[in-house]
Structures are given as C-alpha cells and as structure tokens.
C-alpha cells in the first residue's frame, strides 16, 4: 500500500481542522478583548508616571501589546469564516453525516485491508 492518505483519514483531518478553527478563533477573540482592556491601564500608567523613564517603559509595553493584539486579530480574521461555518447550527447535520461517513469508511477500509479468502458457494471443489 502506498503512503497515500485513506479517505477516512482525510475526512477525519478535515473535521478536526474545522473544530480547531472554531476553538482557535474563540481563543484569539478573547485575547484581543483582553488587550483592548489593557489600554485603559496603560493610559492611567502614563498619566501617573513619575518620570520619563517610567513613561518610556509603559510606552514600550503599549507597543508590544498592540503588536500582539494585531497578530491575534489577524489570526481571528483568518479563521473566522471556517469557525462560523463549523459553529452554525444549520450545518450541524452536515458535520454529523461526515462523522458517520468516517465510521463507515473506516469499516470498509478495515475490510479491504484484511486477509480475505474466497469460499466456494456451490460446494463443489473447483
């Protein structure tokens, strides 16, 4: 047998990827909101900073936070359509059918990969 993926493996991989997209999208959006909330903390830090050095340190933190927020937001945008498609209740039946297909396909692949012998049906030795 070649190194080619079996149909059940491809379908299973697709299902796992769609689920991953939804979880990753949710995680990214939560982190983006956390970075949004930190802005107020940074502004207060700048307001009450006692010297230039402290303001510079906070400004560096702002810059790092904004870069990380941008990275997370871009990732969320990249995964958004797949996550919404996977999470859409009207598509639940489609994904359930795919899961069922994986089980049926694995049974067929197992049968085809097993040692099979032919048993004569007529009872005569050929």
C-alpha positions as CSV (number, residue, x, y, z in Angstrom):
1,X,0.0,0.0,0.0
2,X,1.3,3.5,-0.8
3,X,1.8,6.4,1.6
4,X,-1.4,8.0,0.3
5,X,-3.9,9.0,3.0
6,X,-7.1,6.9,3.3
7,X,-10.4,8.7,2.6
8,X,-11.4,8.2,6.3
9,X,-8.1,10.0,7.4
10,X,-8.8,12.9,5.0
11,X,-12.3,13.4,6.3
12,X,-11.3,13.0,9.9
13,X,-8.5,15.5,9.4
14,X,-11.0,18.0,7.9
15,X,-13.4,17.6,10.8
16,X,-10.6,18.0,13.3
17,X,-9.3,21.1,11.5
18,X,-12.8,22.7,11.5
19,X,-13.1,22.1,15.2
20,X,-9.6,23.5,15.7
21,X,-10.5,26.6,13.7
22,X,-13.5,27.3,16.0
23,X,-11.5,26.9,19.2
24,X,-8.6,29.0,17.9
25,X,-10.9,31.7,16.7
26,X,-12.6,31.9,20.1
27,X,-9.3,31.9,21.9
28,X,-7.9,34.7,19.7
29,X,-11.0,36.9,20.1
30,X,-10.8,36.5,23.9
31,X,-7.2,37.6,23.9
32,X,-8.0,40.6,21.6
33,X,-10.6,41.8,24.2
34,X,-8.0,41.4,27.0
35,X,-5.6,43.6,25.1
36,X,-8.4,46.1,24.5
37,X,-9.0,46.3,28.2
38,X,-5.3,46.9,28.9
39,X,-5.3,50.1,27.0
40,X,-7.1,51.9,29.9
41,X,-4.5,50.6,32.3
42,X,-1.7,51.8,30.1
43,X,-3.3,55.3,29.8
44,X,-3.5,55.5,33.6
45,X,0.1,54.3,33.9
46,X,1.2,57.1,31.6
47,X,-0.9,59.6,33.5
48,X,0.6,58.8,36.8
49,X,4.1,58.1,35.7
50,X,6.6,60.0,37.8
51,X,9.4,60.4,35.2
52,X,10.3,59.9,31.5
53,X,11.9,56.5,32.1
54,X,8.7,55.1,33.5
55,X,6.7,56.6,30.7
56,X,9.1,55.1,28.2
57,X,8.7,51.7,29.8
58,X,4.9,51.9,29.6
59,X,5.1,53.1,26.0
60,X,7.2,50.0,25.2
61,X,4.5,47.8,26.8
62,X,1.8,49.6,24.8
63,X,3.7,49.0,21.6
64,X,4.2,45.3,22.4
65,X,0.6,44.9,23.4
66,X,-0.7,46.5,20.2
67,X,1.6,44.2,18.0
68,X,0.4,41.1,19.8
69,X,-3.2,42.3,19.6
70,X,-2.8,42.8,15.8
71,X,-1.3,39.3,15.4
72,X,-4.2,37.8,17.3
73,X,-6.8,39.8,15.4
74,X,-5.3,38.9,12.1
75,X,-5.4,35.2,13.1
76,X,-9.0,35.6,14.2
77,X,-9.9,37.1,10.9
78,X,-8.2,34.3,9.0
79,X,-10.2,31.6,10.9
80,X,-13.5,33.5,11.3
81,X,-15.3,32.0,8.3
82,X,-14.4,28.4,9.0
83,X,-15.2,28.9,12.7
84,X,-18.6,30.4,11.9
85,X,-19.4,27.7,9.3
86,X,-18.5,24.9,11.8
87,X,-20.5,26.6,14.6
88,X,-23.6,27.3,12.5
89,X,-26.4,25.1,13.8
90,X,-27.8,24.7,10.3
91,X,-24.5,22.9,9.3
92,X,-24.6,20.5,12.3
93,X,-26.4,17.8,10.3
94,X,-23.7,18.1,7.6
95,X,-20.9,17.5,10.1
96,X,-22.8,14.7,11.9
97,X,-23.1,13.0,8.5
98,X,-19.4,13.4,7.9
99,X,-18.7,11.8,11.2
100,X,-20.9,8.9,10.3
101,X,-19.2,8.6,7.0
102,X,-15.8,8.3,8.7
103,X,-17.1,5.4,10.7
104,X,-18.5,3.6,7.6
105,X,-15.4,4.4,5.6
106,X,-13.1,3.0,8.3
107,X,-15.0,-0.2,8.4
108,X,-14.7,-0.6,4.7
109,X,-11.0,0.2,4.7
110,X,-10.5,-2.3,7.5
111,X,-12.3,-5.0,5.5
112,X,-10.4,-4.2,2.3
113,X,-7.1,-4.3,4.3
114,X,-7.8,-7.6,5.9
115,X,-6.8,-11.1,4.7
116,X,-9.7,-12.3,2.6
117,X,-10.3,-15.7,1.2
118,X,-12.8,-17.0,-1.2
119,X,-15.2,-19.7,-0.1
120,X,-16.9,-21.6,-2.9
121,X,-20.6,-21.2,-2.8
122,X,-21.7,-24.2,-4.8
123,X,-19.9,-26.6,-2.6
124,X,-18.0,-28.2,-5.5
125,X,-14.3,-28.3,-5.4
126,X,-13.1,-26.3,-8.4
